[in-house]
Amino acid sequence: MWRMMKHTTAALSLAALGHDTRLTIFRLLVRAGSDGLNIGDIGQHLGMAASTLAYHLGTLVDAGLVSQERKGRQIINRVDFDAMNRTVSFLTSECCVGVTLSQEEDA
């Protein structure tokens, strides 16, 4: 079971994914799996400049959705699948439990 995520952490994750470029990068890294990709590989796949990618990857790293590991001169970027699953779980954890109005709201 994934540990429960706080609203502020979920909001940070969702804000990071709420930008078209970052969402595109994140989805590419999801497809890459645990092997991850370096910035050059991401740029080749998406046709983006390294400086643009570095900026957006920084936002995903700050949100805790992507981790980076230095291997020699390269930085390998990987999705933190636990963080991704916690975000999805946060969004769906109360699905279909119902909503009731208090008597004050009925009045």
MODELLER restraints for C-alpha pairs under 7 A, 6 or more apart:
rsr = mdl.restraints
at = mdl.atoms
rsr.add(forms.Gaussian(group=physical.xy_distance, feature=features.Distance(at['CA:2:A'], at['CA:86:A']), mean=5.83, stdev=0.5))
rsr.add(forms.Gaussian(group=physical.xy_distance, feature=features.Distance(at['CA:4:A'], at['CA:86:A']), mean=7.00, stdev=0.5))
rsr.add(forms.Gaussian(group=physical.xy_distance, feature=features.Distance(at['CA:4:A'], at['CA:90:A']), mean=6.96, stdev=0.5))
rsr.add(forms.Gaussian(group=physical.xy_distance, feature=features.Distance(at['CA:5:A'], at['CA:86:A']), mean=6.39, stdev=0.5))
rsr.add(forms.Gaussian(group=physical.xy_distance, feature=features.Distance(at['CA:5:A'], at['CA:90:A']), mean=6.22, stdev=0.5))
rsr.add(forms.Gaussian(group=physical.xy_distance, feature=features.Distance(at['CA:10:A'], at['CA:87:A']), mean=5.95, stdev=0.5))
rsr.add(forms.Gaussian(group=physical.xy_distance, feature=features.Distance(at['CA:12:A'], at['CA:63:A']), mean=5.74, stdev=0.5))
rsr.add(forms.Gaussian(group=physical.xy_distance, feature=features.Distance(at['CA:13:A'], at['CA:63:A']), mean=5.24, stdev=0.5))
rsr.add(forms.Gaussian(group=physical.xy_distance, feature=features.Distance(at['CA:13:A'], at['CA:65:A']), mean=6.87, stdev=0.5))
rsr.add(forms.Gaussian(group=physical.xy_distance, feature=features.Distance(at['CA:16:A'], at['CA:22:A']), mean=6.80, stdev=0.5))
rsr.add(forms.Gaussian(group=physical.xy_distance, feature=features.Distance(at['CA:16:A'], at['CA:59:A']), mean=6.26, stdev=0.5))
rsr.add(forms.Gaussian(group=physical.xy_distance, feature=features.Distance(at['CA:16:A'], at['CA:60:A']), mean=5.89, stdev=0.5))
rsr.add(forms.Gaussian(group=physical.xy_distance, feature=features.Distance(at['CA:16:A'], at['CA:63:A']), mean=6.53, stdev=0.5))
rsr.add(forms.Gaussian(group=physical.xy_distance, feature=features.Distance(at['CA:17:A'], at['CA:23:A']), mean=4.96, stdev=0.5))
rsr.add(forms.Gaussian(group=physical.xy_distance, feature=features.Distance(at['CA:22:A'], at['CA:56:A']), mean=5.80, stdev=0.5))
rsr.add(forms.Gaussian(group=physical.xy_distance, feature=features.Distance(at['CA:29:A'], at['CA:36:A']), mean=6.08, stdev=0.5))
rsr.add(forms.Gaussian(group=physical.xy_distance, feature=features.Distance(at['CA:29:A'], at['CA:37:A']), mean=6.88, stdev=0.5))
rsr.add(forms.Gaussian(group=physical.xy_distance, feature=features.Distance(at['CA:29:A'], at['CA:78:A']), mean=6.17, stdev=0.5))
rsr.add(forms.Gaussian(group=physical.xy_distance, feature=features.Distance(at['CA:29:A'], at['CA:79:A']), mean=6.01, stdev=0.5))
rsr.add(forms.Gaussian(group=physical.xy_distance, feature=features.Distance(at['CA:30:A'], at['CA:79:A']), mean=6.14, stdev=0.5))
rsr.add(forms.Gaussian(group=physical.xy_distance, feature=features.Distance(at['CA:34:A'], at['CA:78:A']), mean=6.31, stdev=0.5))
rsr.add(forms.Gaussian(group=physical.xy_distance, feature=features.Distance(at['CA:36:A'], at['CA:76:A']), mean=5.96, stdev=0.5))
rsr.add(forms.Gaussian(group=physical.xy_distance, feature=features.Distance(at['CA:36:A'], at['CA:77:A']), mean=5.23, stdev=0.5))
rsr.add(forms.Gaussian(group=physical.xy_distance, feature=features.Distance(at['CA:36:A'], at['CA:78:A']), mean=4.42, stdev=0.5))
rsr.add(forms.Gaussian(group=physical.xy_distance, feature=features.Distance(at['CA:37:A'], at['CA:76:A']), mean=5.31, stdev=0.5))
rsr.add(forms.Gaussian(group=physical.xy_distance, feature=features.Distance(at['CA:37:A'], at['CA:77:A']), mean=5.33, stdev=0.5))
rsr.add(forms.Gaussian(group=physical.xy_distance, feature=features.Distance(at['CA:37:A'], at['CA:78:A']), mean=6.84, stdev=0.5))
rsr.add(forms.Gaussian(group=physical.xy_distance, feature=features.Distance(at['CA:38:A'], at['CA:74:A']), mean=6.37, stdev=0.5))
rsr.add(forms.Gaussian(group=physical.xy_distance, feature=features.Distance(at['CA:38:A'], at['CA:75:A']), mean=5.50, stdev=0.5))
rsr.add(forms.Gaussian(group=physical.xy_distance, feature=features.Distance(at['CA:38:A'], at['CA:76:A']), mean=4.49, stdev=0.5))
rsr.add(forms.Gaussian(group=physical.xy_distance, feature=features.Distance(at['CA:38:A'], at['CA:77:A']), mean=5.83, stdev=0.5))
rsr.add(forms.Gaussian(group=physical.xy_distance, feature=features.Distance(at['CA:39:A'], at['CA:50:A']), mean=6.34, stdev=0.5))
rsr.add(forms.Gaussian(group=physical.xy_distance, feature=features.Distance(at['CA:39:A'], at['CA:53:A']), mean=6.89, stdev=0.5))
rsr.add(forms.Gaussian(group=physical.xy_distance, feature=features.Distance(at['CA:40:A'], at['CA:50:A']), mean=6.77, stdev=0.5))
rsr.add(forms.Gaussian(group=physical.xy_distance, feature=features.Distance(at['CA:43:A'], at['CA:49:A']), mean=6.07, stdev=0.5))
rsr.add(forms.Gaussian(group=physical.xy_distance, feature=features.Distance(at['CA:43:A'], at['CA:50:A']), mean=6.30, stdev=0.5))
rsr.add(forms.Gaussian(group=physical.xy_distance, feature=features.Distance(at['CA:60:A'], at['CA:66:A']), mean=5.56, stdev=0.5))
rsr.add(forms.Gaussian(group=physical.xy_distance, feature=features.Distance(at['CA:61:A'], at['CA:67:A']), mean=5.82, stdev=0.5))
rsr.add(forms.Gaussian(group=physical.xy_distance, feature=features.Distance(at['CA:64:A'], at['CA:83:A']), mean=6.77, stdev=0.5))
rsr.add(forms.Gaussian(group=physical.xy_distance, feature=features.Distance(at['CA:65:A'], at['CA:79:A']), mean=5.90, stdev=0.5))
rsr.add(forms.Gaussian(group=physical.xy_distance, feature=features.Distance(at['CA:65:A'], at['CA:80:A']), mean=5.25, stdev=0.5))
rsr.add(forms.Gaussian(group=physical.xy_distance, feature=features.Distance(at['CA:65:A'], at['CA:83:A']), mean=5.79, stdev=0.5))
rsr.add(forms.Gaussian(group=physical.xy_distance, feature=features.Distance(at['CA:65:A'], at['CA:84:A']), mean=6.30, stdev=0.5))
rsr.add(forms.Gaussian(group=physical.xy_distance, feature=features.Distance(at['CA:66:A'], at['CA:77:A']), mean=6.54, stdev=0.5))
rsr.add(forms.Gaussian(group=physical.xy_distance, feature=features.Distance(at['CA:66:A'], at['CA:78:A']), mean=5.43, stdev=0.5))
rsr.add(forms.Gaussian(group=physical.xy_distance, feature=features.Distance(at['CA:66:A'], at['CA:79:A']), mean=4.41, stdev=0.5))
rsr.add(forms.Gaussian(group=physical.xy_distance, feature=features.Distance(at['CA:66:A'], at['CA:80:A']), mean=5.25, stdev=0.5))
rsr.add(forms.Gaussian(group=physical.xy_distance, feature=features.Distance(at['CA:67:A'], at['CA:77:A']), mean=5.78, stdev=0.5))
rsr.add(forms.Gaussian(group=physical.xy_distance, feature=features.Distance(at['CA:67:A'], at['CA:78:A']), mean=5.33, stdev=0.5))
rsr.add(forms.Gaussian(group=physical.xy_distance, feature=features.Distance(at['CA:67:A'], at['CA:79:A']), mean=6.31, stdev=0.5))
rsr.add(forms.Gaussian(group=physical.xy_distance, feature=features.Distance(at['CA:67:A'], at['CA:80:A']), mean=6.29, stdev=0.5))
rsr.add(forms.Gaussian(group=physical.xy_distance, feature=features.Distance(at['CA:68:A'], at['CA:75:A']), mean=6.16, stdev=0.5))
rsr.add(forms.Gaussian(group=physical.xy_distance, feature=features.Distance(at['CA:68:A'], at['CA:76:A']), mean=5.47, stdev=0.5))
rsr.add(forms.Gaussian(group=physical.xy_distance, feature=features.Distance(at['CA:68:A'], at['CA:77:A']), mean=4.62, stdev=0.5))
rsr.add(forms.Gaussian(group=physical.xy_distance, feature=features.Distance(at['CA:68:A'], at['CA:78:A']), mean=6.39, stdev=0.5))
rsr.add(forms.Gaussian(group=physical.xy_distance, feature=features.Distance(at['CA:69:A'], at['CA:75:A']), mean=5.43, stdev=0.5))
rsr.add(forms.Gaussian(group=physical.xy_distance, feature=features.Distance(at['CA:69:A'], at['CA:76:A']), mean=5.12, stdev=0.5))
rsr.add(forms.Gaussian(group=physical.xy_distance, feature=features.Distance(at['CA:69:A'], at['CA:77:A']), mean=6.68, stdev=0.5))
rsr.add(forms.Gaussian(group=physical.xy_distance, feature=features.Distance(at['CA:70:A'], at['CA:76:A']), mean=6.22, stdev=0.5))
